[in-house]
Amino acid sequence: MQSLTPAHVGKQQKGITHGKYCFKKRLGPAVVKIMRALFLAFAFFFSIGTTFSAELSPEEILAAARLNPMGESVTLDAQLRAGSIKVPFTIEVGDGVVRYGFTSPQQDILLRLGENEAILEERRDGGKTPVPISKLDDSVRGGLITYEDLALRFLYWKNPRLLASETVRSRDAWKMEIPAPRGASQYGVVRVWIDKQSAALLRIEGYDLNGRLVKRFEVISAQKIDGQWMLKQMRVERIDPETRKTTGITYLEVLGKN
């Protein structure tokens, strides 16, 4: 199997540390791990044209964000890129499910965003099983995003707070803070910036139990495919909580319709 693995130490340039990446070849499906963010159902569908009321409560804003990835049925070619290293995969949306399909070895990750919870399942060798809690901190294909990041569980956490209205890449957004349930996450709190027009997730920041930033996801660009706005590129950064410097960067890129 080929995977993306960012090294902790990289080349520093203008205050940013760019991680060096290499492929690790591992034998057998038992050792498969999937990229350590996004994504990555993060902000795939923008649904431009739908405008939400400025009077929404924090709970209603999160509910709108949960519905956002469930756009029209579509299958997309995508890749994870770290430097010159690329891991191709497909994204399929339909019937309330987002499927991430990897090969070498074959593996499907299925995300179902229900009304009250997110369900993350894994399918390989013909069988489908829920992703266990013990695996949520594992990385996906050896990169920067974990299974927990894919599950978008923070969209269901209680007691969200609306911190401010801010602009993210020319888009008006709600800035929200959502505390993690005690002992239920690698994060202590998550902050999200949600597009006011479409309820798409524009930026996500994960903070550790001491309130220090450790990971950031941000939509860099969007594209229109079959009349529907979709993600084009998302950047995932790993942050050193001590130095506050970026120690690894991976890009999730949607290449077009399958």
C-alpha positions as CSV (number, residue, x, y, z in Angstrom):
1,M,0.0,0.0,0.0
2,Q,1.1,3.5,-0.6
3,S,0.5,6.2,1.9
4,L,1.2,9.9,2.6
5,T,3.4,10.3,5.7
6,P,4.6,13.9,6.6
7,A,7.8,14.1,8.5
8,H,7.7,16.4,11.6
9,V,10.7,18.4,10.6
10,G,10.7,20.4,7.4
11,K,12.2,23.4,5.7
12,Q,11.4,26.7,7.2
13,Q,10.6,29.6,4.9
14,K,9.1,33.0,5.9
15,G,8.0,31.6,9.3
16,I,6.2,28.5,7.8
17,T,7.6,25.0,8.2
18,H,6.9,22.8,5.2
19,G,7.0,19.1,6.0
20,K,8.9,16.7,3.9
21,Y,6.8,13.7,2.7
22,C,7.5,10.2,1.6
23,F,5.5,7.1,0.6
24,K,5.6,4.2,3.0
25,K,4.9,0.8,1.5
26,R,3.1,-1.5,3.9
27,L,1.9,-5.1,3.2
28,G,-1.6,-6.4,3.9
29,P,-4.9,-4.8,4.5
30,A,-4.6,-5.2,8.3
31,V,-2.1,-2.4,8.5
32,V,-4.0,0.0,6.2
33,K,-4.5,3.5,7.7
34,I,-6.2,6.4,6.0
35,M,-4.9,10.0,5.8
36,R,-4.3,11.9,9.0
37,A,-9.0,17.2,8.8
38,L,-11.5,17.6,5.9
39,F,-12.3,17.2,5.0
40,L,-12.9,15.7,4.2
41,A,-16.6,15.9,3.5
42,F,-15.7,19.4,4.5
43,A,-17.4,21.9,2.1
44,F,-17.7,19.7,-0.9
45,F,-21.0,21.3,-2.0
46,F,-21.6,25.1,-1.7
47,S,-25.1,25.3,-3.1
48,I,-24.7,28.9,-4.0
49,G,-28.1,30.6,-4.1
50,T,-29.5,29.5,-0.8
51,T,-29.4,32.2,1.8
52,F,-29.9,31.5,5.5
53,S,-31.4,33.9,8.0
54,A,-29.1,36.1,10.0
55,E,-31.2,35.2,13.0
56,L,-30.4,31.5,13.2
57,S,-29.3,30.2,16.6
58,P,-25.9,28.4,16.9
59,E,-27.7,25.0,17.0
60,E,-29.6,25.9,13.8
61,I,-26.4,27.0,12.0
62,L,-24.8,23.6,12.8
63,A,-27.9,21.8,11.6
64,A,-27.6,23.6,8.3
65,A,-23.9,22.7,8.0
66,R,-24.8,19.0,8.6
67,L,-27.1,19.0,5.6
68,N,-24.7,20.8,3.3
69,P,-22.6,17.9,1.9
70,M,-25.7,16.0,0.8
71,G,-26.0,17.7,-2.6
72,E,-27.1,16.0,-5.8
73,S,-25.7,12.6,-6.7
74,V,-22.2,12.8,-8.2
75,T,-18.9,10.9,-8.4
76,L,-15.7,12.9,-8.4
77,D,-12.0,12.1,-9.0
78,A,-9.8,13.6,-6.2
79,Q,-6.4,13.3,-4.7
80,L,-4.4,13.9,-1.5
81,R,-1.2,15.8,-2.3
82,A,1.8,16.4,-0.1
83,G,4.6,18.0,-2.2
84,S,5.1,15.8,-5.2
85,I,3.4,12.8,-3.6
86,K,-0.2,12.1,-4.7
87,V,-2.8,9.6,-3.5
88,P,-5.8,9.3,-5.8
89,F,-9.3,8.4,-4.7
90,T,-12.9,9.0,-5.6
91,I,-15.7,10.8,-3.8
92,E,-19.2,9.6,-4.4
93,V,-22.3,11.4,-3.0
94,G,-25.8,9.9,-3.2
95,D,-28.7,8.6,-1.1
96,G,-27.5,10.5,2.0
97,V,-24.0,9.0,2.0
98,V,-20.5,10.3,1.1
99,R,-18.2,7.5,0.0
100,Y,-14.4,7.9,-0.2
101,G,-13.0,5.1,-2.4
102,F,-9.3,4.1,-2.2
103,T,-7.4,1.4,-4.1
104,S,-4.2,-0.6,-3.4
105,P,-5.7,-2.1,-1.3
106,Q,-9.4,-1.5,-1.9
107,Q,-11.1,0.4,0.8
108,D,-14.3,2.5,1.1
109,I,-15.1,4.9,3.9
110,L,-18.8,5.7,4.2
111,L,-20.1,8.8,6.0
112,R,-23.8,9.1,6.8
113,L,-24.8,12.4,8.3
114,G,-28.0,11.7,10.2
115,E,-30.3,14.0,12.1
116,N,-28.8,13.2,15.5
117,E,-25.4,11.6,14.8
118,A,-22.7,11.0,12.1
119,I,-22.1,7.3,11.2
120,L,-18.7,6.4,9.8
121,E,-18.3,2.9,8.3
122,E,-15.5,1.1,6.5
123,R,-15.9,-1.5,3.7
124,R,-13.2,-3.8,2.5
125,D,-13.1,-7.4,1.4
126,G,-16.8,-7.3,0.7
127,G,-17.7,-6.6,4.4
128,K,-18.9,-3.3,6.0
129,T,-18.4,-2.5,9.6
130,P,-18.7,0.7,11.8
131,V,-15.4,2.4,12.5
132,P,-14.7,1.7,16.2
133,I,-14.1,4.5,18.7
134,S,-10.6,3.1,19.3
135,K,-9.7,3.9,15.6
136,L,-11.0,7.5,15.4
137,D,-7.5,8.9,16.1
138,D,-5.9,6.8,13.4
139,S,-4.8,8.6,10.2
140,V,-6.3,8.1,6.8
141,R,-3.7,6.8,4.3
142,G,-0.8,8.0,6.5
143,G,-1.5,11.7,6.2
144,L,-2.9,14.5,8.4
145,I,-6.6,13.7,8.6
146,T,-8.0,11.2,11.1
147,Y,-11.1,9.1,11.0
148,E,-12.6,11.5,13.5
149,D,-12.0,14.4,11.2
150,L,-13.9,12.6,8.4
151,A,-16.8,11.8,10.7
152,L,-17.5,15.5,11.3
153,R,-18.7,14.6,14.8
154,F,-18.2,18.1,16.1
155,L,-21.3,19.1,14.1
156,Y,-23.3,17.2,16.7
157,W,-21.6,18.4,19.8
158,K,-23.7,20.3,22.4
159,N,-23.4,23.9,23.5
160,P,-22.0,25.6,20.4
161,R,-21.3,29.4,20.7
162,L,-21.5,32.0,18.0
163,L,-18.3,34.1,18.5
164,A,-18.5,36.6,15.6
165,S,-19.1,37.3,12.0
166,E,-15.9,37.2,9.9
167,T,-14.9,37.1,6.2
168,V,-13.0,34.1,4.9
169,R,-11.7,34.5,1.4
170,S,-14.3,37.1,0.5
171,R,-17.2,35.0,2.0
172,D,-19.3,36.2,4.9
173,A,-19.1,33.5,7.6
174,W,-20.3,32.7,11.1
175,K,-17.4,31.9,13.5
176,M,-18.5,29.2,15.9
177,E,-16.8,27.5,18.8
178,I,-17.9,24.0,19.9
179,P,-16.6,22.3,23.0
180,A,-15.9,18.6,22.8
181,P,-17.6,16.2,25.2
182,R,-15.3,15.2,28.0
183,G,-13.1,12.3,26.9
184,A,-14.8,11.9,23.5
185,S,-12.3,13.5,21.2
186,Q,-8.6,14.3,20.4
187,Y,-9.7,17.9,20.5
188,G,-10.7,20.0,23.4
189,V,-12.6,22.5,21.3
190,V,-13.2,23.0,17.6
191,R,-13.8,26.4,15.9
192,V,-15.6,26.5,12.5
193,W,-16.3,29.2,10.0
194,I,-19.6,28.5,8.2
195,D,-20.6,30.3,5.0
196,K,-23.7,32.5,5.7
197,Q,-25.1,31.9,2.2
198,S,-24.6,28.2,1.7
199,A,-23.8,26.8,5.2
200,A,-20.5,25.3,3.7
201,L,-17.6,24.8,6.1
202,L,-14.9,27.3,5.0
203,R,-12.4,26.8,7.8
204,I,-12.0,24.4,10.7
205,E,-9.5,24.6,13.6
206,G,-8.9,21.9,16.1
207,Y,-7.5,22.8,19.6
208,D,-6.0,20.5,22.1
209,L,-7.1,20.0,25.7
210,N,-4.9,23.0,26.7
211,G,-6.6,25.3,24.2
212,R,-3.7,25.3,21.7
213,L,-4.2,25.1,18.0
214,V,-3.0,21.8,16.5
215,K,-4.8,21.5,13.1
216,R,-6.4,23.7,10.6
217,F,-8.5,22.9,7.5
218,E,-9.3,25.7,5.0
219,V,-11.0,25.8,1.7
220,I,-8.6,27.5,-0.8
221,S,-10.8,27.5,-3.9
222,A,-14.0,26.2,-5.4
223,Q,-15.2,25.2,-8.9
224,K,-18.4,24.7,-10.7
225,I,-19.2,21.2,-12.0
226,D,-22.6,20.6,-13.8
227,G,-23.9,23.8,-12.5
228,Q,-23.1,23.0,-8.8
229,W,-20.3,24.7,-6.8
230,M,-17.9,22.2,-5.3
231,L,-14.6,22.1,-3.5
232,K,-11.5,22.5,-5.7
233,Q,-8.7,22.6,-3.2
234,M,-8.5,22.4,0.6
235,R,-5.4,22.8,2.7
236,V,-4.8,20.8,5.8
237,E,-2.1,22.0,8.2
238,R,-0.6,20.4,11.3
239,I,0.4,23.0,13.9
240,D,3.0,22.6,16.6
241,P,1.2,23.7,19.8
242,E,4.4,24.9,21.4
243,T,5.9,27.0,18.5
244,R,2.6,27.7,16.7
245,K,4.4,26.9,13.4
246,T,3.0,24.7,10.6
247,T,4.9,21.4,10.6
248,G,3.0,19.6,7.8
249,I,0.8,20.5,4.9
250,T,-1.5,18.2,2.8
251,Y,-3.8,19.3,0.1
252,L,-7.1,17.7,-0.8
253,E,-7.9,18.4,-4.5
254,V,-11.0,17.6,-6.5
255,L,-9.9,17.0,-10.1
256,G,-13.3,16.8,-11.8
257,K,-16.2,14.5,-12.5
258,N,-15.6,10.8,-12.7
